[in-house]
Amino acid sequence: MNSVTGMIFIAVGLAFNVLGCIGMIRLPDIYNRLQASTKCVTMGTCMVMIGVMISSGFLHSAQLSARCIICMVFILITAPTAAHALAHGAYSFGVKLWEKSVVNRYEEDFPKKSTDQDHA
């Protein structure tokens, strides 16, 4: 029973990873691509790790379960942080949003500074 449940978690995690990779290819700009990579791939990788823990048995391989938990914590902390840093850096360097984007939260939070060229 554990192996079937674990394989279901692994299959769902792989589906999330595949959808995240497709999103990275198909989405139009860096901000949307970061959204796909951060949410889908993070969720997919954590689901795969949970599936591995369930398949191997929590108590029978405590070292493997501990490693999976450490990997999940690391991924859950670093992936959103890296995506935020990349998005903020891209916006700071002037990478434009997709023309059909509806909301620009960075513009609301960090309005562009006026320069002498803007007034000329």
N, CA, C and O of each residue as an XYZ file, in Angstrom:
480
protein
N       0.811     -1.199      0.000
C       0.000      0.000      0.000
C       0.858      1.268      0.000
O       0.546      2.240     -0.689
N       1.943      1.246      0.782
C       2.832      2.410      0.823
C       3.467      2.683     -0.532
O       3.626      3.838     -0.929
N       3.830      1.614     -1.244
C       4.496      1.824     -2.527
C       3.530      2.421     -3.551
O       3.938      3.244     -4.371
N       2.260      2.022     -3.517
C       1.273      2.587     -4.441
C       1.042      4.060     -4.130
O       1.020      4.889     -5.041
N       0.872      4.392     -2.866
C       0.677      5.788     -2.465
C       1.910      6.616     -2.817
O       1.789      7.737     -3.311
N       3.075      6.071     -2.566
C       4.311      6.771     -2.915
C       4.439      7.006     -4.410
O       4.872      8.077     -4.835
N       4.066      6.017     -5.210
C       4.134      6.175     -6.669
C       3.130      7.216     -7.163
O       3.398      7.927     -8.132
N       1.978      7.309     -6.503
C       1.007      8.344     -6.877
C       1.589      9.730     -6.592
O       1.476     10.632     -7.421
N       2.205      9.899     -5.433
C       2.842     11.179     -5.115
C       3.954     11.503     -6.108
O       4.086     12.646     -6.547
N       4.747     10.503     -6.459
C       5.837     10.722     -7.424
C       5.271     11.095     -8.787
O       5.799     11.991     -9.446
N       4.206     10.425     -9.223
C       3.606     10.734    -10.522
C       3.026     12.149    -10.549
O       3.186     12.871    -11.534
N       2.356     12.541     -9.471
C       1.809     13.902     -9.397
C       2.949     14.924     -9.382
O       2.858     15.968    -10.029
N       4.005     14.628     -8.655
C       5.159     15.522     -8.631
C       5.820     15.654     -9.985
O       6.213     16.751    -10.379
N       5.948     14.554    -10.700
C       6.517     14.615    -12.042
C       5.627     15.406    -12.986
O       6.121     16.131    -13.849
N       4.299     15.267    -12.824
C       3.381     16.052    -13.650
C       3.562     17.553    -13.382
O       3.580     18.353    -14.317
N       3.696     17.931    -12.109
C       3.960     19.337    -11.782
C       5.278     19.800    -12.401
O       5.349     20.902    -12.945
N       6.316     18.976    -12.326
C       7.606     19.347    -12.908
C       7.513     19.524    -14.411
O       8.070     20.474    -14.960
N       6.813     18.616    -15.083
C       6.665     18.725    -16.539
C       5.887     19.982    -16.898
O       6.270     20.704    -17.820
N       4.791     20.255    -16.175
C       4.016     21.470    -16.449
C       4.829     22.733    -16.179
O       4.705     23.717    -16.908
N       5.648     22.714    -15.151
C       6.515     23.855    -14.883
C       7.539     24.067    -15.982
O       7.826     25.204    -16.356
N       8.091     22.980    -16.501
C       9.059     23.096    -17.605
C       8.387     23.583    -18.881
O       8.955     24.391    -19.616
N       7.183     23.095    -19.146
C       6.440     23.581    -20.311
C       6.120     25.063    -20.154
O       6.209     25.827    -21.115
N       5.752     25.462    -18.949
C       5.487     26.874    -18.688
C       6.715     27.742    -18.893
O       6.604     28.868    -19.378
N       7.877     27.237    -18.531
C       9.111     28.007    -18.737
C       9.399     28.201    -20.217
O      10.000     29.202    -20.605
N       8.980     27.265    -21.039
C       9.205     27.377    -22.481
C       8.130     28.233    -23.139
O       8.434     29.054    -24.005
N       6.880     28.050    -22.736
C       5.756     28.652    -23.444
C       5.379     30.056    -22.984
O       4.835     30.827    -23.775
N       5.647     30.408    -21.743
C       5.200     31.704    -21.243
C       6.040     32.839    -21.835
O       7.206     32.634    -22.174
N       5.453     34.040    -21.960
C       6.052     35.085    -22.791
C       7.216     35.875    -22.196
O       8.099     36.289    -22.946
N       7.256     36.100    -20.901
C       8.329     36.939    -20.366
C       8.933     36.324    -19.116
O       8.455     35.310    -18.609
N       9.997     36.959    -18.628
C      10.752     36.400    -17.511
C       9.905     36.308    -16.244
O      10.074     35.381    -15.451
N       9.013     37.246    -16.053
C       8.219     37.259    -14.827
C       7.239     36.087    -14.788
O       7.078     35.447    -13.750
N       6.593     35.809    -15.901
C       5.692     34.656    -15.975
C       6.467     33.349    -15.904
O       6.000     32.382    -15.302
N       7.631     33.311    -16.506
C       8.453     32.100    -16.452
C       8.925     31.812    -15.031
O       8.968     30.658    -14.606
N       9.272     32.852    -14.310
C       9.656     32.663    -12.914
C       8.493     32.133    -12.094
O       8.684     31.326    -11.185
N       7.294     32.584    -12.415
C       6.100     32.091    -11.723
C       5.951     30.588    -11.946
O       5.710     29.838    -11.000
N       6.094     30.150    -13.197
C       5.949     28.724    -13.507
C       7.045     27.903    -12.837
O       6.781     26.854    -12.250
N       8.262     28.389    -12.932
C       9.357     27.601    -12.367
C       9.297     27.532    -10.848
O       9.557     26.482    -10.261
N       8.958     28.637    -10.216
C       8.954     28.648     -8.757
C       7.818     27.806     -8.193
O       8.045     26.967     -7.321
N       6.618     28.014     -8.671
C       5.475     27.321     -8.071
C       5.392     25.865     -8.486
O       5.298     24.979     -7.636
N       5.426     25.609     -9.791
C       5.227     24.230    -10.261
C       6.397     23.326     -9.911
O       6.202     22.229     -9.387
N       7.586     23.770    -10.191
C       8.739     22.904     -9.976
C       9.010     22.708     -8.476
O       9.414     21.620     -8.065
N       8.797     23.730     -7.666
C       8.960     23.565     -6.225
C       7.944     22.568     -5.675
O       8.292     21.671     -4.907
N       6.689     22.735     -6.077
C       5.656     21.804     -5.624
C       5.931     20.397     -6.140
O       5.792     19.428     -5.394
N       6.318     20.275     -7.401
C       6.600     18.964     -7.971
C       7.753     18.259     -7.297
O       7.677     17.060     -7.028
N       8.813     18.981     -7.023
C       9.971     18.375     -6.375
C       9.641     17.940     -4.951
O      10.084     16.882     -4.504
N       8.870     18.747     -4.245
C       8.470     18.353     -2.887
C       7.553     17.136     -2.917
O       7.648     16.270     -2.047
N       6.672     17.059     -3.903
C       5.802     15.883     -4.027
C       6.620     14.625     -4.318
O       6.331     13.557     -3.778
N       7.631     14.747     -5.162
C       8.498     13.600     -5.439
C       9.214     13.162     -4.162
O       9.315     11.967     -3.886
N       9.702     14.110     -3.397
C      10.377     13.774     -2.137
C       9.429     13.095     -1.149
O       9.818     12.147     -0.468
N       8.201     13.571     -1.071
C       7.207     12.925     -0.193
C       6.930     11.512     -0.677
O       6.820     10.586      0.126
N       6.816     11.343     -1.998
C       6.603     10.012     -2.555
C       7.741      9.058     -2.255
O       7.509      7.883     -1.973
N       8.961      9.548     -2.314
C      10.124      8.717     -1.978
C      10.088      8.327     -0.511
O      10.377      7.181     -0.167
N       9.738      9.269      0.357
C       9.658      8.952      1.787
C       8.581      7.906      2.060
O       8.795      6.988      2.851
N       7.428      8.040      1.409
C       6.345      7.084      1.626
C       6.718      5.718      1.070
O       6.482      4.697      1.717
N       7.299      5.693     -0.127
C       7.662      4.413     -0.749
C       8.716      3.655      0.045
O       8.650      2.431      0.164
N       9.676      4.373      0.580
C      10.753      3.711      1.302
C      10.369      3.375      2.737
O      11.042      2.581      3.394
N       9.309      3.966      3.212
C       8.894      3.727      4.599
C       9.593      4.715      5.513
O      10.818      4.842      5.490
N       8.814      5.402      6.307
C       9.382      6.444      7.169
C      10.349      5.873      8.207
O      11.437      6.408      8.419
N       9.947      4.812      8.829
C      10.754      4.268      9.925
C      11.859      3.345      9.437
O      12.901      3.237     10.082
N      11.647      2.676      8.306
C      12.651      1.733      7.819
C      13.891      2.440      7.281
O      15.001      1.916      7.380
N      13.709      3.591      6.730
C      14.875      4.338      6.243
C      14.783      5.771      6.757
O      14.461      6.698      6.014
N      15.066      5.924      8.013
C      14.976      7.236      8.659
C      15.993      8.216      8.077
O      15.720      9.413      7.982
N      17.168      7.708      7.686
C      18.170      8.602      7.103
C      17.687      9.170      5.775
O      17.868     10.357      5.505
N      17.072      8.329      4.944
C      16.557      8.798      3.664
C      15.433      9.805      3.872
O      15.370     10.815      3.172
N      14.551      9.540      4.822
C      13.459     10.472      5.115
C      14.000     11.803      5.620
O      13.496     12.863      5.248
N      15.013     11.753      6.456
C      15.618     12.991      6.969
C      16.249     13.788      5.838
O      16.129     15.012      5.804
N      16.913     13.118      4.919
C      17.515     13.801      3.774
C      16.446     14.422      2.889
O      16.617     15.537      2.396
N      15.346     13.708      2.686
C      14.253     14.247      1.879
C      13.654     15.490      2.526
O      13.351     16.468      1.842
N      13.488     15.449      3.831
C      12.934     16.608      4.539
C      13.891     17.797      4.455
O      13.458     18.932      4.254
N      15.182     17.540      4.609
C      16.171     18.613      4.495
C      16.150     19.212      3.096
O      16.215     20.432      2.944
N      16.060     18.368      2.074
C      15.987     18.858      0.689
C      14.731     19.691      0.462
O      14.784     20.732     -0.194
N      13.604     19.238      1.003
C      12.355     19.992      0.837
C      12.442     21.357      1.505
O      12.021     22.359      0.927
N      12.982     21.403      2.708
C      13.128     22.687      3.407
C      14.042     23.608      2.615
O      13.749     24.793      2.462
N      15.145     23.073      2.111
C      16.080     23.867      1.324
C      15.403     24.420      0.069
O      15.561     25.598     -0.251
N      14.659     23.587     -0.633
C      13.981     24.019     -1.858
C      12.903     25.056     -1.536
O      12.773     26.057     -2.241
N      12.131     24.819     -0.475
C      11.064     25.747     -0.115
C      11.584     27.108      0.325
O      10.870     28.105      0.212
N      12.802     27.167      0.818
C      13.384     28.451      1.221
C      14.083     29.136      0.049
O      13.906     30.335     -0.163
N      14.868     28.387     -0.705
C      15.707     29.020     -1.722
C      14.988     29.344     -3.029
O      15.304     30.358     -3.652
N      14.045     28.531     -3.464
C      13.398     28.772     -4.756
C      12.616     30.090     -4.790
O      12.817     30.875     -5.717
N      11.740     30.366     -3.830
C      11.046     31.661     -3.876
C      11.980     32.850     -3.680
O      11.775     33.907     -4.278
N      12.990     32.686     -2.855
C      13.946     33.766     -2.630
C      14.721     34.085     -3.900
O      14.905     35.252     -4.244
N      15.173     33.052     -4.594
C      15.904     33.258     -5.846
C      15.004     33.856     -6.921
O      15.436     34.730     -7.672
N      13.768     33.398     -7.002
C      12.842     33.940     -8.002
C      12.561     35.420     -7.735
O      12.500     36.221     -8.668
N      12.392     35.776     -6.475
C      12.170     37.182     -6.143
C      13.385     38.026     -6.510
O      13.244     39.114     -7.069
N      14.569     37.529     -6.197
C      15.785     38.275     -6.525
C      15.936     38.434     -8.045
O      16.310     39.508     -8.516
N      15.654     37.393     -8.800
C      15.742     37.482    -10.257
C      14.716     38.460    -10.826
O      15.040     39.254    -11.709
N      13.481     38.406    -10.324
C      12.444     39.313    -10.815
C      12.777     40.762    -10.467
O      12.612     41.656    -11.297
N      13.237     40.990     -9.264
C      13.587     42.356     -8.857
C      14.773     42.874     -9.674
O      14.787     44.032    -10.092
N      15.763     42.013     -9.895
C      16.904     42.407    -10.718
C      16.502     42.693    -12.154
O      16.979     43.656    -12.755
N      15.632     41.866    -12.706
C      15.169     42.089    -14.082
C      14.404     43.399    -14.184
O      14.583     44.149    -15.143
N      13.562     43.677    -13.212
C      12.805     44.928    -13.225
C      13.731     46.129    -13.047
O      13.538     47.163    -13.686
N      14.723     45.995    -12.191
C      15.667     47.096    -11.968
C      16.477     47.413    -13.216
O      16.830     48.568    -13.453
N      16.773     46.394    -14.010
C      17.538     46.608    -15.234
C      16.658     46.962    -16.422
O      17.159     47.117    -17.536
N      15.357     47.093    -16.202
C      14.474     47.583    -17.254
C      13.882     46.527    -18.169
O      13.419     46.857    -19.260
N      13.883     45.270    -17.758
C      13.248     44.239    -18.575
C      11.750     44.493    -18.542
O      11.146     44.538    -17.470
N      11.156     44.657    -19.709
C       9.747     45.013    -19.815
C       8.849     43.817    -19.552
O       9.203     42.673    -19.839
N       7.680     44.108    -18.999
C       6.652     43.099    -18.836
C       6.032     42.811    -20.198
O       6.172     43.594    -21.138
N       5.354     41.690    -20.288
C       4.622     41.337    -21.495
C       3.570     42.408    -21.733
O       2.974     42.909    -20.780
N       3.335     42.766    -22.985
C       2.425     43.875    -23.279
C       0.989     43.616    -22.817
O       0.232     44.569    -22.628
N       0.602     42.371    -22.633
C      -0.755     42.064    -22.174
C      -0.826     41.851    -20.660
O      -1.848     41.394    -20.149
N       0.238     42.174    -19.949
C       0.203     42.069    -18.490
C      -0.772     43.090    -17.935
O      -0.848     44.214    -18.431
N      -1.509     42.708    -16.919
C      -2.558     43.560    -16.379
C      -2.066     44.366    -15.182
O      -2.378     45.552    -15.068
N      -1.304     43.743    -14.292
C      -0.886     44.388    -13.049
C       0.638     44.416    -12.987
O       1.304     43.438    -13.327
N       1.176     45.545    -12.549
C       2.608     45.683    -12.342
C       2.826     46.068    -10.881
O       2.830     47.250    -10.539
N       3.006     45.075    -10.031
C       3.170     45.330     -8.595
C       4.489     46.049     -8.299
O       4.566     46.831     -7.351
N       5.517     45.793     -9.095
C       6.781     46.479     -8.851
C       6.637     47.976     -9.087
O       7.228     48.775     -8.360
N       5.869     48.363    -10.082
C       5.683     49.778    -10.351
C       4.924     50.454     -9.199
O       5.183     51.611     -8.870
N       3.986     49.715     -8.594
C       3.251     50.258     -7.456
C       4.160     50.381     -6.227
O       4.090     51.367     -5.493
N       5.003     49.382     -6.013
C       5.862     49.373     -4.828
C       7.122     50.221     -4.996
O       7.581     50.852     -4.044
N       7.679     50.234     -6.211
C       8.921     50.951     -6.486
C       8.715     51.862     -7.691
O       9.122     51.509     -8.798
N       8.090     53.031     -7.502
C       7.884     53.915     -8.648
C       9.217     54.378     -9.218
O      10.203     54.543     -8.499
N       9.216     54.583    -10.531
C      10.450     55.013    -11.195
C      10.834     56.402    -10.713
O       9.986     57.278    -10.538
N      12.133     56.581    -10.504
C      12.638     57.860    -10.038
C      12.700     58.819    -11.233
O      13.107     58.431    -12.328
N      12.304     60.033    -11.019
C      12.374     61.004    -12.096
C      13.810     61.472    -12.259
O      14.529     61.681    -11.282
N      14.207     61.630    -13.497
C      15.555     62.102    -13.809
C      15.433     63.407    -14.578
O      14.335     63.831    -14.939
N      16.563     64.028    -14.820
C      16.566     65.279    -15.578
C      16.105     65.034    -17.008
O      15.524     65.931    -17.618
N      16.341     63.865    -17.553
C      15.934     63.574    -18.930
C      14.405     63.500    -19.050
O      13.852     63.798    -20.108
N      13.724     63.101    -17.967
C      12.269     63.011    -18.005
C      11.637     64.383    -18.123
O      10.553     64.513    -18.691
N      12.294     65.415    -17.595
C      11.731     66.755    -17.608
C      12.128     67.532    -18.840
O      11.575     68.604    -19.086
N      13.055     67.038    -19.618
C      13.521     67.774    -20.807
C      12.583     67.631    -21.966
O      12.834     68.188    -23.035
